[in-house]
Every structure is written in C-alpha cells, then in structure tokens.
Amino acid sequence: MLWLKNLFVLFSVTCLVTFAVPAVSWAEEAAEDEDLLEGLDDYEAELDGDTGEAQGDEELPEIGEEDRLAVFELQRGYYLSTDMGVFLTFAGASGMSNVQPYLGLNAGVDLNDYISVQGSMSTGYASGNAISENNQPIYATGKQNYGLFNIGVQLVAALRPGQRFALEPKVGGGLTSMNPALTDPADQNADLPAMAPHVSGGLDLKYLTLLTDFTAGMSLTGYYVIGPNIPALGAAFTLRYTF
C-alpha cells in the first residue's frame, strides 16, 4: 500500500503545481497591468495640468475698437479716379436726351483729410435732344445728336459720417468741346463756337474698401455749358486709387 500512498502524494503535488503557478502568474500580470494603467492616468493628468496652466498663462489678445479701425485706415495723398455710367442732357427741344454712356477721369491731391483739388476730364453724348428748333432734323443744319467733352478743375470736400464712408460735394468749372459745332438758335445759317465754358458741381458717395488704397462709390456730376445753355448730368460708378 506504500506505493499507492506515494502515488497519491505525487498526484497532489502535480495538481498543486498545475493550478498554483498559473494563478501566481495571472496575479503578477494583473498587478503589472494595474501599475501600467495608473501610470497612464498620472501621465494624462500631468498633460491636462500643463495644458491648463499654459492656457491660463497665455491669454488671447483682445481686439479693441482702435484695432478694428486700424484696418480701415484713411489713405490721403495723390490719387486717380475713374467714372463710368450714363449721361443725359436736359431742356432743349425734347426736354431730355436719350440715355448715353458717360466716362470720366480725375487726377488730384488731398490737401488734408477734408479738402482735395482735382483736374477732371469727362465725355458724354447727347442723343435726340436738339438745343433749339434750328438744330432739329427737319432742317438741313439740324444737329440733335452731338458729343460733349469736358475738361476742368474741381474743389472737393469730404464729410465723414463714419470711418469708412464719405460724402464728397464738389464744385468747379472748365471748358466744353461740342462735336459737331451746334447751330446758333438765333441764326439758322450760323454755328456756335465749338468750345464754350462750363460750370460743374455734384456729390460723390465713397466707401473705403478692404483693398489697400482703393475707394469705391457712386458719383453724380452736373454740368451747365454757358452759351449753348446745355444742362447735363453724369451718373456713374466711381473707383479711386490713392498713391
């Protein structure tokens, strides 16, 4: 029976080793996993703490009113501006001409923030509005269609209801060339001079754009040609560039 007892002892030891060793290994692995997780938690907490401190230390810059207005800084100096729109003459035999193209070019200088002086050139066309009966098409000398070329000087003021807007009244004078020369209203057989003086005035609405040195807006310019007594109006989109 001794051999049976020894066999039982050997079987018991084998079972103990078989089940005890994996249990110890699993416990060790679980302890290692737990330590690893705790290390990761500590590392994440440290990162969060550093980020919070960095965010707390580094404050975002505040954009004040002065910073916003600096983007729309008013540019003054020498400039060029162009006008493109429509042209009409008034009075005359028909009361008002047909709508025709209008082009203008201005070159000037800002004397200060509120006053400018500019030289101006513009051209328009009068269609279907003779200045008198002698210029009606029923006559051989009839000239109800003619072109006007204006050149002169204007004084421009700037009224600023806001940082980016300006109302600019203007007044000036110069010379107007008429092509062809018009028939004298008092004498069917005589022509008026091909060039006559004019006075001009108007109002521009300007807007300071985000494009550096560019201003855009609308322009109304009235003319009165002295001699033929031609009132006219140019209405245009305007674009200005300041050097």
DOMARTI-994568 format. One record per residue (C-alpha): residue number from 1; x, y, z. Coordinates in steps of 0.05 Angstrom, whole numbers, plus 32768, in hexadecimal, padded with zeros to 4 digits. Each point is the difference from the previous one (the first is absolute). Layout:
BEGIN
NUM | X | Y | Z .
...
//
This chain:
BEGIN
1 | 8000 | 8000 | 8000 .
2 | 803D | 802D | 8006 .
3 | 8004 | 8008 | 7FB5 .
4 | 7FB7 | 8017 | 7FFF .
5 | 800E | 8034 | 8035 .
6 | 803C | 801A | 7FD9 .
7 | 7FD7 | 8003 | 7FC1 .
8 | 7FCA | 8029 | 8024 .
9 | 8035 | 8031 | 801A .
10 | 801E | 8007 | 7FBB .
11 | 7FBC | 800E | 7FE1 .
12 | 7FF0 | 8034 | 8035 .
13 | 8042 | 8025 | 7FF4 .
14 | 7FF5 | 7FFF | 7FB5 .
15 | 7FBA | 801E | 8008 .
16 | 801B | 8035 | 802E .
17 | 8036 | 8015 | 7FD0 .
18 | 7FD0 | 7FFE | 7FC5 .
19 | 7FCD | 802F | 801F .
20 | 802C | 802A | 802E .
21 | 8034 | 8017 | 7FCE .
22 | 7FD0 | 801E | 7FCD .
23 | 7FD9 | 8022 | 8038 .
24 | 8040 | 8021 | 8019 .
25 | 8012 | 8014 | 7FB8 .
26 | 7FBB | 801E | 7FF4 .
27 | 8005 | 8027 | 8042 .
28 | 8043 | 801B | 7FEC .
29 | 7FE7 | 8014 | 7FBA .
30 | 7FC2 | 8021 | 801F .
31 | 802D | 8028 | 8030 .
32 | 802C | 8016 | 7FC6 .
33 | 7FC2 | 8014 | 7FD6 .
34 | 7FE5 | 8028 | 803B .
35 | 8043 | 8024 | 8009 .
36 | 8001 | 8010 | 7FB6 .
37 | 7FB9 | 801D | 8001 .
38 | 8011 | 802A | 803D .
39 | 803D | 801A | 7FDB .
40 | 7FD7 | 8013 | 7FC4 .
41 | 7FCD | 8023 | 802C .
42 | 8037 | 8028 | 8022 .
43 | 801E | 8013 | 7FBC .
44 | 7FBD | 8017 | 7FE5 .
45 | 7FF3 | 8028 | 803F .
46 | 8044 | 8021 | 7FF9 .
47 | 7FF3 | 8012 | 7FB7 .
48 | 7FBC | 801D | 8013 .
49 | 8020 | 8029 | 8037 .
50 | 8036 | 801B | 7FD1 .
51 | 7FCD | 8012 | 7FCB .
52 | 7FD4 | 8023 | 8032 .
53 | 803B | 8027 | 801C .
54 | 8017 | 8012 | 7FBA .
55 | 7FBB | 8017 | 7FEC .
56 | 7FFA | 8026 | 8040 .
57 | 8044 | 8022 | 7FF7 .
58 | 7FF7 | 800F | 7FB6 .
59 | 7FC4 | 802E | 7FF9 .
60 | 7FE3 | 800F | 7FBC .
61 | 800A | 8047 | 7FE8 .
62 | 7FC4 | 802D | 8004 .
63 | 7FE9 | 8025 | 7FC2 .
64 | 7FEB | 8045 | 8012 .
65 | 7FDD | 8036 | 7FD9 .
66 | 8041 | 8021 | 7FED .
67 | 801B | 7FBE | 7FE4 .
68 | 7FC2 | 7FF7 | 7FD5 .
69 | 8003 | 8047 | 7FE5 .
70 | 8049 | 7FF8 | 7FEF .
71 | 7FEC | 7FCF | 7FCA .
72 | 7FD9 | 8038 | 7FDE .
73 | 8036 | 8035 | 8004 .
74 | 7FEF | 803D | 7FD7 .
75 | 8030 | 8009 | 7FC6 .
76 | 800E | 8048 | 7FE8 .
77 | 8030 | 8019 | 7FCC .
78 | 8004 | 8002 | 7FB4 .
79 | 7FCA | 7FD7 | 7FDE .
80 | 7FDE | 7FEB | 7FBF .
81 | 7FB6 | 7FF1 | 7FF9 .
82 | 7FD5 | 7FE8 | 7FC8 .
83 | 7FB5 | 8008 | 7FF3 .
84 | 7FD6 | 7FD3 | 7FD4 .
85 | 7FB5 | 8009 | 7FF9 .
86 | 7FCA | 8023 | 7FD9 .
87 | 7FF7 | 8047 | 7FE4 .
88 | 7FC3 | 802B | 7FF4 .
89 | 7FF4 | 8047 | 7FE7 .
90 | 7FC2 | 8028 | 8013 .
91 | 7FD5 | 803A | 7FE6 .
92 | 8009 | 8007 | 7FB5 .
93 | 7FCB | 7FEE | 7FCC .
94 | 7FEE | 7FBC | 801E .
95 | 8008 | 8011 | 804A .
96 | 8030 | 7FC5 | 800D .
97 | 8030 | 7FD8 | 7FD6 .
98 | 8005 | 7FB5 | 7FF8 .
99 | 802C | 7FDD | 8033 .
100 | 8047 | 7FFB | 7FE7 .
101 | 8043 | 7FE8 | 801B .
102 | 802A | 802D | 802D .
103 | 804A | 7FF9 | 8010 .
104 | 802B | 802B | 802F .
105 | 8047 | 8003 | 8018 .
106 | 8019 | 8029 | 803B .
107 | 8046 | 800C | 801B .
108 | 8009 | 8025 | 8041 .
109 | 8021 | 800B | 8042 .
110 | 7FE4 | 8001 | 8047 .
111 | 8015 | 8041 | 8022 .
112 | 7FEA | 7FE3 | 8043 .
113 | 7FCD | 7FCE | 801B .
114 | 7FC5 | 802B | 7FE8 .
115 | 8014 | 8028 | 7FC2 .
116 | 8019 | 7FE9 | 7FBC .
117 | 800E | 8020 | 7FBD .
118 | 7FFA | 7FD9 | 7FBF .
119 | 8005 | 8008 | 7FB6 .
120 | 7FC7 | 7FDE | 7FDB .
121 | 7FF1 | 7FE8 | 7FBA .
122 | 7FBE | 7FE1 | 7FEA .
123 | 7FDA | 7FF0 | 7FC2 .
124 | 7FB7 | 7FF4 | 7FF2 .
125 | 7FD1 | 7FFD | 7FC4 .
126 | 7FBF | 8025 | 7FF6 .
127 | 7FCD | 7FD9 | 7FD6 .
128 | 7FBD | 8017 | 7FE8 .
129 | 7FFE | 8044 | 8024 .
130 | 8011 | 803B | 7FD4 .
131 | 8010 | 8041 | 8025 .
132 | 7FCF | 8027 | 7FD4 .
133 | 7FD1 | 7FFB | 7FC5 .
134 | 8039 | 8013 | 7FD2 .
135 | 8022 | 7FBF | 8014 .
136 | 7FC4 | 7FD4 | 7FF3 .
137 | 8009 | 7FCB | 7FC9 .
138 | 7FCA | 8021 | 7FD6 .
139 | 8034 | 8035 | 7FED .
140 | 803C | 7FF4 | 7FD4 .
141 | 802C | 801A | 8039 .
142 | 7FDE | 7FD4 | 8033 .
143 | 802E | 7FE4 | 8035 .
144 | 7FD7 | 7FDE | 8036 .
145 | 8038 | 7FCE | 8010 .
146 | 8044 | 8019 | 8017 .
147 | 8039 | 7FEF | 802E .
148 | 801A | 8027 | 803C .
149 | 8047 | 7FFE | 801A .
150 | 800C | 8024 | 8042 .
151 | 8042 | 8013 | 8020 .
152 | 8007 | 8029 | 803F .
153 | 8014 | 8006 | 8049 .
154 | 7FD6 | 7FEF | 803E .
155 | 8005 | 800D | 804A .
156 | 7FE8 | 7FC4 | 8029 .
157 | 7FEC | 7FFE | 8049 .
158 | 7FFA | 7FC1 | 802B .
159 | 7FCA | 7FF8 | 8035 .
160 | 8009 | 7FC0 | 8028 .
161 | 7FC3 | 7FE3 | 8024 .
162 | 8029 | 7FC1 | 800F .
163 | 8047 | 7FE5 | 7FFC .
164 | 7FF3 | 7FDE | 7FBD .
165 | 7FCF | 802F | 7FDF .
166 | 8007 | 8046 | 7FE3 .
167 | 7FD0 | 8031 | 7FDF .
168 | 8027 | 802B | 7FD0 .
169 | 7FE0 | 803F | 7FE4 .
170 | 8027 | 801E | 7FC6 .
171 | 7FFE | 8040 | 7FD7 .
172 | 802A | 8019 | 7FC6 .
173 | 8003 | 8019 | 7FBA .
174 | 8023 | 7FF9 | 7FBD .
175 | 7FF5 | 7FFA | 7FB6 .
176 | 7FD2 | 7FD4 | 7FD6 .
177 | 800C | 7FEC | 7FB8 .
178 | 7FC3 | 7FF0 | 7FD5 .
179 | 8006 | 7FD3 | 7FC4 .
180 | 7FE4 | 8011 | 7FCF .
181 | 7FFA | 804B | 800C .
182 | 7FB7 | 8011 | 800D .
183 | 7FD4 | 802E | 7FD7 .
184 | 7FF2 | 8044 | 8020 .
185 | 7FB9 | 8001 | 801C .
186 | 7FF9 | 8048 | 7FE7 .
187 | 801C | 7FF5 | 7FBA .
188 | 7FF5 | 7FC1 | 7FD7 .
189 | 803B | 8011 | 7FD4 .
190 | 8033 | 8009 | 8038 .
191 | 8023 | 7FCF | 802D .
192 | 8011 | 800B | 8049 .
193 | 8049 | 7FFB | 8016 .
194 | 8017 | 7FB8 | 8006 .
195 | 8019 | 800E | 8046 .
196 | 7FDD | 8023 | 803A .
197 | 800B | 8008 | 804B .
198 | 7FDA | 7FD6 | 8032 .
199 | 7FF4 | 7FFD | 804B .
200 | 7FFB | 7FBE | 8024 .
201 | 7FEA | 7FE5 | 8043 .
202 | 7FEA | 7FBF | 8020 .
203 | 8003 | 7FCF | 8038 .
204 | 8026 | 7FBF | 8009 .
205 | 7FF3 | 7FC8 | 8031 .
206 | 8041 | 7FDC | 800F .
207 | 800D | 7FBF | 8026 .
208 | 8045 | 7FEC | 801A .
209 | 800A | 7FB8 | 7FEA .
210 | 802B | 7FC9 | 801E .
211 | 802E | 8005 | 7FC3 .
212 | 803C | 802B | 8012 .
213 | 7FF9 | 8047 | 7FE6 .
214 | 7FC0 | 7FF3 | 7FD9 .
215 | 7FBF | 8026 | 800A .
216 | 7FBF | 7FF1 | 7FDB .
217 | 7FBC | 8021 | 7FFC .
218 | 7FCD | 8027 | 7FD7 .
219 | 8009 | 8044 | 7FDF .
220 | 7FCF | 8035 | 7FE7 .
221 | 801E | 8039 | 7FD7 .
222 | 7FD8 | 8038 | 7FE2 .
223 | 8017 | 802E | 7FC8 .
224 | 7FE6 | 8041 | 7FE4 .
225 | 801F | 8015 | 7FBE .
226 | 7FFD | 804B | 7FFA .
227 | 7FEE | 801B | 7FBB .
228 | 7FD8 | 7FC6 | 7FE4 .
229 | 7FDF | 7FFC | 8045 .
230 | 8005 | 7FB5 | 8006 .
231 | 7FF1 | 7FE1 | 8044 .
232 | 801A | 7FB9 | 8006 .
233 | 800A | 7FCA | 8034 .
234 | 8030 | 7FC5 | 8006 .
235 | 7FEE | 7FC8 | 8030 .
236 | 8037 | 7FCC | 8009 .
237 | 8023 | 7FCC | 8029 .
238 | 8042 | 801B | 8018 .
239 | 8041 | 7FDE | 8016 .
240 | 803B | 8025 | 801F .
241 | 8047 | 7FEB | 800C .
242 | 802D | 8027 | 8030 .
243 | 804B | 7FFD | 7FF4 .
//
